[in-house]
Amino acid sequence: MSDRAEQPDFDVATIMGGLYGDGIIGAKRAFDPAWADRLHDDVLALFREAVQRPGGAVGRGPNRYYVEIHPEEIRGFVDLATHPWVTAVSAAILGADYRIVEIGFDVPLPGAAYQPWHRDFPSPDATLTGRRLNSLAFNLTTVDVTPEMGPFEIAAGTQWDVPEGFEHGMFPPKALYPRYESRAQQKLAQRGDISARSALTIHRGTPNRSSVPRPALVLGVDAPDARNAERHDLQLTRAYFEQLPGSLKSHLACRIVDALEPIAQAHTIEGLVMGEA
């Protein structure tokens, strides 16, 4: 059985309608579950290593962490970055010259609590003034998500909200929470699914009441005018980069290094207000 499931043609209007409307779309069974199982093994091994290293895992709230990684540390990076749905969505929203700027994973452990509603970073002028999305986040679960695992929750359509009263441009005042709760959608993704969203759409993690972690891979992609690469440090060794498909090389905003260096995570959230629910 192939790791990559058959996919239909991708309609640009449907892609744009979903991401400019609700702010999130998905591709069910984009990969075989066995592919996701291998990713799960890699992610948990990297998490165990990261928590032993100062700055290796950064807080996203109680019992919740984010780890930025190197592409060559996981099996399947090329599969993901060249998946027809990922490339079609990236080109439709961000243009033909889109750039991959980040890869990492979130791990809500058992006992993770509600996050405050938030954006992942402040809205750029391209969105606030130009009404254009210039970045996307692709997410892949490594487990079949159940309601007890603390599903990702997103307030549909809020990527366009003006950030009046938002702390750090990211955290809305609690007076707006009823609006988000009225628009909330919980996502029970399954192994092999991919979602794409605007990281500006207001969202939060919910409590993980299960006995297992719920890892989710994150692939960050920018339009040429976006500046999210400044928050990250995508590195590839020269040997790994040289064996990549040429069609992928042109979409990587990365440093080519002789040996991988530990990533100093520059995009912290817990240090702001993420610890408050």
SERO-4910 file (N, C-alpha, C, O; in steps of 0.05 Angstrom, whole numbers):
BEGIN
 pado doro    nc1    nc2    nc3   cac1   cac2   cac3    cc1    cc2    cc3    oc1    oc2    oc3
  Met    A     17    -24      0      0      0      0     17     25      0     37     26     15
  Ser    A     10     45    -16     25     70    -17     20     86      8     -2     85     19
  Asp    A     41    101     17     37    118     40     20    142     33      7    154     51
  Arg    A     19    149      8      4    173     -1    -22    164    -13    -22    149    -33
  Ala    A    -44    173     -2    -70    166    -12    -76    181    -38    -64    202    -44
  Glu    A    -93    169    -55   -101    183    -79   -116    208    -73   -133    209    -55
  Gln    A   -110    230    -88   -124    255    -83   -136    265   -110   -124    261   -131
  Pro    A   -159    278   -108   -171    289   -132   -157    314   -140   -139    324   -126
  Asp    A   -166    326   -163   -155    352   -170   -164    372   -149   -185    369   -137
  Phe    A   -148    393   -145   -154    412   -124   -163    438   -137   -150    450   -153
  Asp    A   -187    447   -128   -200    470   -140   -191    495   -125   -194    497   -100
  Val    A   -179    514   -139   -168    538   -127   -190    554   -113   -185    565    -91
  Ala    A   -213    556   -125   -235    571   -112   -243    559    -86   -249    574    -67
  Thr    A   -244    533    -84   -251    519    -59   -230    524    -38   -237    529    -15
  Ile    A   -205    522    -45   -183    527    -27   -185    556    -16   -184    560      8
  Met    A   -187    575    -34   -188    603    -26   -213    609    -10   -212    625     10
  Gly    A   -235    598    -18   -260    602     -3   -258    593     26   -268    606     44
  Gly    A   -246    569     30   -243    559     57   -224    575     74   -231    580     97
  Leu    A   -201    582     64   -182    596     80   -188    625     84   -181    637    104
  Tyr    A   -201    638     64   -210    665     68   -237    667     82   -245    688     91
  Gly    A   -251    644     84   -276    643     99   -272    634    127   -267    650    145
  Asp    A   -274    607    132   -271    597    159   -242    600    170   -238    603    194
  Gly    A   -223    600    151   -195    603    160   -181    576    163   -158    576    172
  Ile    A   -194    554    157   -182    527    159   -195    509    139   -219    510    135
  Ile    A   -179    492    127   -189    471    109   -173    445    115   -153    446    129
  Gly    A   -182    423    104   -168    398    109   -169    378     86   -186    380     68
  Ala    A   -150    360     86   -149    338     67   -149    312     84   -130    306     97
  Lys    A   -171    297     82   -173    272     97   -156    250     83   -156    248     59
  Arg    A   -143    234    100   -127    211     91   -108    219     68   -105    205     49
  Ala    A    -94    241     72    -74    250     53    -51    230     52    -37    226     32
  Phe    A    -46    218     76    -25    197     79    -38    172     92    -58    174    105
  Asp    A    -25    150     87    -33    125    100    -27    128    130     -7    140    138
  Pro    A    -44    116    148    -39    118    177    -11    107    184      1    117    204
  Ala    A      0     88    170     26     78    176     48     99    173     67     99    188
  Trp    A     44    118    154     62    140    151     61    158    176     82    166    186
  Ala    A     37    163    186     34    179    210     46    165    234     56    178    252
  Asp    A     44    138    235     56    124    258     86    127    259     98    130    280
  Arg    A     99    127    236    128    132    235    135    160    244    154    164    259
  Leu    A    118    179    235    122    206    244    119    209    274    134    223    288
  His    A     99    195    285     95    195    314    119    185    329    128    197    349
  Asp    A    131    163    320    155    153    333    178    174    332    192    178    352
  Asp    A    182    187    309    203    207    307    198    230    325    216    240    338
  Val    A    173    240    326    166    263    342    170    258    372    182    275    386
  Leu    A    162    235    381    165    229    410    195    226    417    203    235    439
  Ala    A    211    215    400    239    213    405    252    241    406    268    246    423
  Leu    A    244    258    388    255    285    388    245    301    412    260    318    423
  Phe    A    221    296    421    210    309    445    226    301    469    233    318    486
  Arg    A    232    275    472    247    266    495    275    279    495    285    286    517
  Glu    A    287    283    472    313    296    471    310    326    477    327    337    491
  Ala    A    290    338    467    287    367    469    283    376    498    294    396    507
  Val    A    267    361    513    262    369    541    287    366    559    287    377    581
  Gln    A    307    352    549    332    350    564    352    372    558    372    375    572
  Arg    A    345    388    538    364    409    528    352    436    536    329    442    530
  Pro    A    368    454    548    358    480    555    348    495    530    362    497    510
  Gly    A    323    504    531    311    518    508    301    500    486    292    510    466
  Gly    A    304    474    490    296    456    468    266    453    464    257    449    442
  Ala    A    251    455    486    222    454    485    211    479    499    218    484    522
  Val    A    195    494    485    184    519    497    155    516    505    140    501    492
  Gly    A    147    529    526    121    526    537     99    539    520    103    561    509
  Arg    A     76    525    519     52    536    506     29    535    526      6    534    518
  Gly    A     36    535    552     16    532    573     23    508    590     41    493    583
  Pro    A      8    503    612     14    480    629     13    454    614     -7    447    601
  Asn    A     35    438    617     36    411    604     33    412    574     22    393    562
  Arg    A     42    434    562     39    437    533     65    450    523     74    470    533
  Tyr    A     77    438    501    103    446    492    103    449    461     87    437    447
  Tyr    A    122    465    452    128    467    424    158    462    420    174    472    435
  Val    A    165    447    399    192    441    393    197    446    363    183    434    346
  Glu    A    215    464    357    223    469    329    245    449    322    264    445    338
  Ile    A    244    437    299    262    416    292    275    421    265    269    440    251
  His    A    294    403    258    307    404    232    292    384    213    286    362    222
  Pro    A    287    391    188    272    374    170    284    345    168    268    326    167
  Glu    A    310    343    168    321    316    164    320    299    188    329    276    188
  Glu    A    310    309    211    307    293    235    282    276    235    279    259    252
  Ile    A    264    280    216    240    263    214    239    250    187    247    261    167
  Arg    A    228    226    187    221    212    162    196    226    151    178    232    166
  Gly    A    196    230    125    171    240    113    170    269    108    150    279     97
  Phe    A    192    284    114    191    313    108    187    318     79    170    335     71
  Val    A    201    304     62    199    309     33    171    301     24    159    315      7
  Asp    A    160    279     34    133    270     27    113    293     33     95    298     17
  Leu    A    116    305     56     97    326     65    101    351     48     82    362     37
  Ala    A    126    360     45    131    386     32    125    385      2    121    406    -10
  Thr    A    124    361     -9    118    358    -38     91    346    -43     84    340    -66
  His    A     75    342    -22     48    330    -25     32    348    -44     32    373    -40
  Pro    A     18    337    -63      3    354    -82    -17    373    -69    -21    395    -79
  Trp    A    -30    365    -47    -49    382    -34    -34    405    -20    -43    428    -22
  Val    A    -12    400     -7      4    421      6     14    441    -15     12    465    -10
  Thr    A     25    432    -37     35    450    -57     13    466    -70     16    489    -77
  Ala    A    -10    453    -75    -32    467    -87    -44    489    -69    -49    511    -79
  Val    A    -47    482    -44    -57    502    -25    -37    525    -22    -45    548    -22
  Ser    A    -12    519    -19      8    540    -16      9    559    -39      9    583    -36
  Ala    A      8    548    -63      9    564    -87    -17    581    -90    -15    604    -99
  Ala    A    -40    569    -84    -65    583    -87    -67    607    -69    -77    628    -77
  Ile    A    -58    605    -44    -60    626    -25    -36    645    -25    -39    669    -22
  Leu    A    -12    634    -28     12    649    -23     27    656    -49     46    672    -49
  Gly    A     19    644    -71     32    649    -97     53    628   -103     61    612    -86
  Ala    A     62    628   -128     80    607   -137    107    608   -123    121    587   -123
  Asp    A    115    630   -112    141    633    -99    139    630    -69    155    642    -54
  Tyr    A    121    614    -59    119    610    -30    144    598    -19    160    585    -33
  Arg    A    148    601      8    172    591     21    165    577     47    149    586     63
  Ile    A    176    553     50    174    538     75    194    550     95    218    551     90
  Val    A    184    559    119    201    574    137    203    560    165    220    568    181
  Glu    A    187    539    170    186    528    197    177    499    195    159    493    180
  Ile    A    188    482    212    177    456    218    182    450    248    203    454    258
  Gly    A    161    441    260    162    435    289    138    419    297    124    408    280
  Phe    A    134    416    323    110    402    332    102    412    359    118    420    376
  Asp    A     75    411    363     63    416    389     58    390    403     51    370    390
  Val    A     61    389    430     55    365    445     38    373    470     50    382    490
  Pro    A     12    371    468     -4    374    493     -4    348    508    -14    327    499
  Leu    A      9    348    531     11    324    548    -14    320    565    -31    339    567
  Pro    A    -18    297    576    -40    293    595    -39    315    617    -18    321    628
  Gly    A    -62    327    622    -63    349    641    -61    376    629    -64    396    643
  Ala    A    -55    378    603    -55    404    590    -82    418    593   -103    405    591
  Ala    A    -82    444    599   -106    458    605   -115    475    580   -101    475    560
  Tyr    A   -137    489    583   -145    508    562   -124    529    559   -113    539    578
  Gln    A   -117    535    534   -102    559    528   -121    582    526   -145    579    521
  Pro    A   -111    607    530   -127    630    523   -131    631    493   -114    621    478
  Trp    A   -153    642    484   -156    646    455   -133    664    445   -126    683    459
  His    A   -122    658    422    -99    673    412    -95    670    382   -106    652    370
  Arg    A    -78    687    372    -66    684    346    -37    675    351    -26    679    373
  Asp    A    -24    664    331      3    655    334     23    678    332     46    676    342
  Phe    A     15    700    320     32    724    318     14    747    310     -8    742    300
  Pro    A     23    771    313      6    794    306      0    795    276     15    786    259
  Ser    A    -24    806    269    -32    808    241    -14    827    226     -9    850    236
  Pro    A     -4    820    203     13    839    187     -5    858    172    -29    854    170
  Asp    A      7    879    162     -8    899    146    -21    886    122    -42    895    113
  Ala    A     -8    866    110    -19    853     87    -47    842     92    -64    842     74
  Thr    A    -52    834    117    -79    824    125    -97    846    135   -120    848    127
  Leu    A    -86    862    154   -103    883    166   -112    904    146   -135    912    146
  Thr    A    -93    912    128   -100    933    109   -106    922     81   -125    929     68
  Gly    A    -89    903     73    -92    892     46   -112    870     43   -119    862     21
  Arg    A   -122    859     66   -142    838     67   -132    813     51   -147    801     36
  Arg    A   -107    807     56    -94    784     42    -79    767     62    -66    778     80
  Leu    A    -82    741     60    -66    722     76    -39    718     63    -37    713     40
  Asn    A    -17    722     80      9    717     68     25    696     83     50    695     81
  Ser    A     11    680     99     24    657    112      3    636    118    -20    641    120
  Leu    A     13    611    120     -4    588    127     11    570    146     35    569    147
  Ala    A     -5    555    162      5    534    179     -8    508    171    -33    506    172
  Phe    A      7    488    164     -3    461    159      1    444    184     22    445    196
  Asn    A    -19    429    191    -18    412    215    -24    383    208    -42    378    192
  Leu    A     -9    365    221    -14    336    219    -14    324    246      6    326    261
  Thr    A    -36    311    254    -36    296    279    -20    270    275    -19    259    254
  Thr    A     -8    261    297      5    234    296    -11    213    311     -2    190    313
  Val    A    -35    221    321    -53    202    334    -81    208    324    -87    229    314
  Asp    A    -99    189    328   -127    193    322   -139    208    346   -141    198    368
  Val    A   -147    233    341   -155    251    362   -183    244    372   -202    240    356
  Thr    A   -187    242    398   -213    238    411   -220    263    427   -202    279    433
  Pro    A   -245    266    435   -252    290    451   -237    292    477   -233    314    487
  Glu    A   -228    270    488   -213    270    513   -185    280    510   -172    287    530
  Met    A   -174    280    486   -146    287    482   -141    317    480   -117    325    477
  Gly    A   -161    334    483   -156    362    481   -154    372    452   -133    382    445
  Pro    A   -175    368    436   -174    376    408   -167    405    404   -173    422    421
  Phe    A   -155    411    381   -151    438    372   -179    451    367   -197    438    356
  Glu    A   -182    476    375   -207    490    372   -202    517    359   -184    532    367
  Ile    A   -218    523    338   -214    547    323   -240    562    320   -261    550    316
  Ala    A   -238    589    322   -262    606    319   -263    615    290   -249    633    281
  Ala    A   -281    603    275   -282    606    246   -285    636    238   -301    650    249
  Gly    A   -270    644    218   -273    670    206   -259    693    220   -262    716    212
  Thr    A   -245    687    242   -234    709    259   -206    718    250   -194    735    263
  Gln    A   -196    708    228   -170    717    218   -171    746    209   -150    759    207
  Trp    A   -195    756    205   -198    784    196   -204    803    218   -206    827    214
  Asp    A   -207    793    243   -214    811    265   -192    831    270   -168    825    271
  Val    A   -200    856    274   -182    877    281   -173    873    310   -190    870    327
  Pro    A   -147    874    315   -137    867    342   -139    890    362   -119    897    375
  Glu    A   -162    901    365   -165    923    385   -165    911    413   -181    893    420
  Gly    A   -147    921    430   -145    911    457   -130    885    460   -130    874    482
  Phe    A   -118    874    438   -104    849    440    -77    854    453    -62    871    445
  Glu    A    -70    838    474    -44    839    486    -23    829    466    -27    807    454
  His    A     -2    844    462     20    836    443      9    831    415     23    818    399
  Gly    A    -14    842    409    -26    838    382    -36    810    378    -45    803    355
  Met    A    -36    793    399    -42    764    395    -64    754    413    -79    736    405
  Phe    A    -67    766    437    -85    755    457   -109    774    461   -106    795    472
  Pro    A   -133    766    451   -156    784    454   -166    786    482   -161    768    499
  Pro    A   -180    808    489   -191    811    515   -212    790    521   -226    781    502
  Lys    A   -215    783    546   -235    762    553   -263    770    547   -281    753    545
  Ala    A   -268    796    544   -295    804    537   -303    794    509   -327    792    503
  Leu    A   -284    786    492   -290    776    466   -294    745    465   -301    734    445
  Tyr    A   -288    732    488   -289    703    488   -317    692    479   -318    672    465
  Pro    A   -339    704    488   -365    693    478   -367    693    448   -380    674    437
  Arg    A   -356    713    434   -356    713    405   -341    688    394   -351    675    376
  Tyr    A   -318    683    405   -302    660    395   -316    634    402   -316    615    385
  Glu    A   -327    632    426   -340    607    433   -364    601    416   -371    578    410
  Ser    A   -378    622    407   -401    619    389   -393    610    361   -409    598    346
  Arg    A   -368    614    354   -358    607    327   -339    583    328   -327    575    308
  Ala    A   -336    571    352   -315    550    356   -322    525    341   -344    516    340
  Gln    A   -301    513    329   -302    487    317   -279    470    328   -256    478    327
  Gln    A   -285    447    339   -265    428    348   -258    409    326   -275    400    311
  Lys    A   -232    403    323   -222    387    301   -212    360    311   -193    358    326
  Leu    A   -227    339    304   -219    312    312   -204    298    289   -214    279    276
  Ala    A   -180    308    284   -164    298    261   -156    269    267   -153    261    290
  Gln    A   -152    254    245   -143    227    246   -116    224    233   -108    241    217
  Arg    A   -102    202    240    -75    198    228    -77    198    197    -94    184    185
  Gly    A    -59    213    185    -59    215    156    -73    240    145    -70    247    122
  Asp    A    -89    253    162   -102    278    154    -82    301    154    -63    301    170
  Ile    A    -87    321    137    -72    346    138    -92    369    139   -113    368    126
  Ser    A    -86    389    155   -102    414    154    -85    437    147    -60    436    151
  Ala    A    -97    458    136    -83    483    130   -100    505    142   -124    505    139
  Arg    A    -87    524    155   -102    545    168    -85    571    167    -61    571    164
  Ser    A   -100    593    170    -86    618    176    -81    619    206    -99    615    222
  Ala    A    -56    623    213    -49    624    242    -59    649    255    -57    652    279
  Leu    A    -72    667    239    -85    691    250   -113    685    259   -125    701    274
  Thr    A   -125    663    250   -152    656    259   -150    649    289   -134    632    297
  Ile    A   -167    661    305   -166    657    334   -171    628    341   -190    616    331
  His    A   -154    617    358   -156    588    365   -145    583    393   -134    601    405
  Arg    A   -147    559    402   -136    551    428   -134    520    429   -149    506    415
  Gly    A   -117    511    446   -117    483    454   -137    478    477   -141    496    493
  Thr    A   -149    455    478   -168    449    499   -156    428    517   -135    416    511
  Pro    A   -168    423    541   -155    405    561   -152    376    551   -170    364    540
  Asn    A   -127    366    555   -122    338    549   -128    322    574   -112    320    593
  Arg    A   -152    309    574   -160    293    597   -154    264    594   -163    247    610
  Ser    A   -140    257    573   -133    229    568   -107    222    582    -96    239    596
  Ser    A    -97    198    578    -72    189    591    -49    190    571    -27    179    577
  Val    A    -53    201    547    -32    200    526    -28    228    515    -46    245    515
  Pro    A     -4    234    504      1    259    491    -13    260    464    -20    240    453
  Arg    A    -16    285    453    -29    289    427    -11    305    409    -16    329    406
  Pro    A     11    294    399     29    309    382     16    317    355      0    303    344
  Ala    A     24    341    346     16    351    320     39    365    306     51    383    318
  Leu    A     46    357    282     67    369    267     58    396    256     34    398    249
  Val    A     76    415    254     69    442    243     89    448    221    113    446    224
  Leu    A     79    455    197     95    464    175     87    493    169     64    497    161
  Gly    A    105    512    172     99    540    167    108    548    139    130    543    131
  Val    A     90    562    125     95    570     97     88    600     94     67    609    104
  Asp    A    105    615     80    102    643     76    100    651     47    110    637     30
  Ala    A     85    673     42     88    687     16    114    702     16    126    706     37
  Pro    A    123    711     -8    149    725     -9    151    750      9    173    757     18
  Asp    A    128    764     14    130    788     30    127    783     60    130    802     75
  Ala    A    121    759     68    118    753     97    146    752    110    166    748     97
  Arg    A    146    755    137    171    756    151    173    736    174    189    740    192
  Asn    A    158    715    172    158    695    194    184    680    196    191    668    217
  Ala    A    199    679    174    225    665    175    244    677    196    261    664    206
  Glu    A    239    703    203    256    716    223    252    704    251    269    707    268
  Arg    A    229    690    255    223    678    281    234    649    283    233    637    304
  His    A    245    639    261    253    611    259    281    609    249    294    628    241
  Asp    A    291    584    248    318    579    239    319    552    225    330    532    234
  Leu    A    306    552    201    306    527    185    334    521    175    346    537    160
  Gln    A    344    497    182    371    489    175    370    462    160    354    445    168
  Leu    A    387    460    140    391    434    127    421    430    123    435    449    115
  Thr    A    430    406    127    458    401    120    461    401     90    443    395     75
  Arg    A    486    407     82    491    408     53    485    382     39    474    381     17
  Ala    A    493    360     52    488    333     40    459    327     37    450    316     17
  Tyr    A    442    335     57    413    330     56    401    348     34    384    339     18
  Phe    A    409    374     34    397    393     15    403    384    -14    386    386    -31
  Glu    A    427    375    -19    435    368    -46    419    345    -58    417    343    -82
  Gln    A    408    327    -41    394    305    -51    363    310    -53    348    292    -61
  Leu    A    355    334    -46    326    341    -48    318    346    -77    335    353    -93
  Pro    A    293    342    -83    283    349   -110    286    379   -115    283    395    -97
  Gly    A    294    385   -139    297    414   -146    272    430   -142    274    453   -134
  Ser    A    249    418   -146    224    432   -142    219    440   -113    204    459   -108
  Leu    A    231    425    -95    229    432    -66    250    452    -57    244    470    -42
  Lys    A    274    449    -67    296    467    -59    288    496    -63    294    513    -46
  Ser    A    274    502    -84    267    530    -90    246    542    -71    242    566    -71
  His    A    234    525    -55    213    534    -36    223    533     -7    206    536     11
  Leu    A    249    531     -2    259    529     25    273    555     33    292    563     20
  Ala    A    264    568     54    277    591     65    295    581     88    286    580    111
  Cys    A    319    573     81    335    558    101    364    566    100    373    579     81
  Arg    A    379    558    121    408    560    121    419    532    113    409    512    123
  Ile    A    440    532     97    454    508     90    478    506    108    495    524    108
  Val    A    481    485    124    502    483    143    517    457    140    507    438    128
  Asp    A    542    456    150    557    431    149    548    412    170    548    387    166
  Ala    A    539    422    193    528    406    215    505    420    227    507    445    231
  Leu    A    484    406    234    461    419    246    468    431    273    483    419    289
  Glu    A    457    454    278    461    468    303    435    468    319    413    469    308
  Pro    A    437    468    346    413    469    362    397    495    356    409    516    352
  Ile    A    371    493    355    354    516    348    348    531    374    338    520    393
  Ala    A    353    557    373    345    575    395    318    586    388    316    604    372
  Gln    A    298    575    400    270    583    393    266    612    399    269    621    422
  Ala    A    258    628    379    254    656    382    225    664    384    218    687    388
  His    A    207    645    382    178    651    381    165    639    406    150    619    405
  Thr    A    169    651    429    157    642    454    130    654    458    125    677    449
  Ile    A    112    639    471     86    649    477     81    648    507     69    667    518
  Glu    A     90    627    520     84    625    549     96    648    564     85    657    585
  Gly    A    118    659    555    130    682    568    114    707    567    118    726    582
  Leu    A     93    707    549     75    729    548     52    724    567     53    731    590
  Val    A     30    712    557      7    706    574     -5    678    570    -27    673    579
  Met    A     10    661    557     -2    635    550     -9    618    574    -26    600    573
  Gly    A      3    624    597     -3    609    621    -31    615    632    -40    601    649
  Glu    A    -43    637    623    -70    644    633    -91    632    615    -90    634    591
  Ala    A   -111    619    627   -133    608    612   -157    626    613   -178    620    601
***
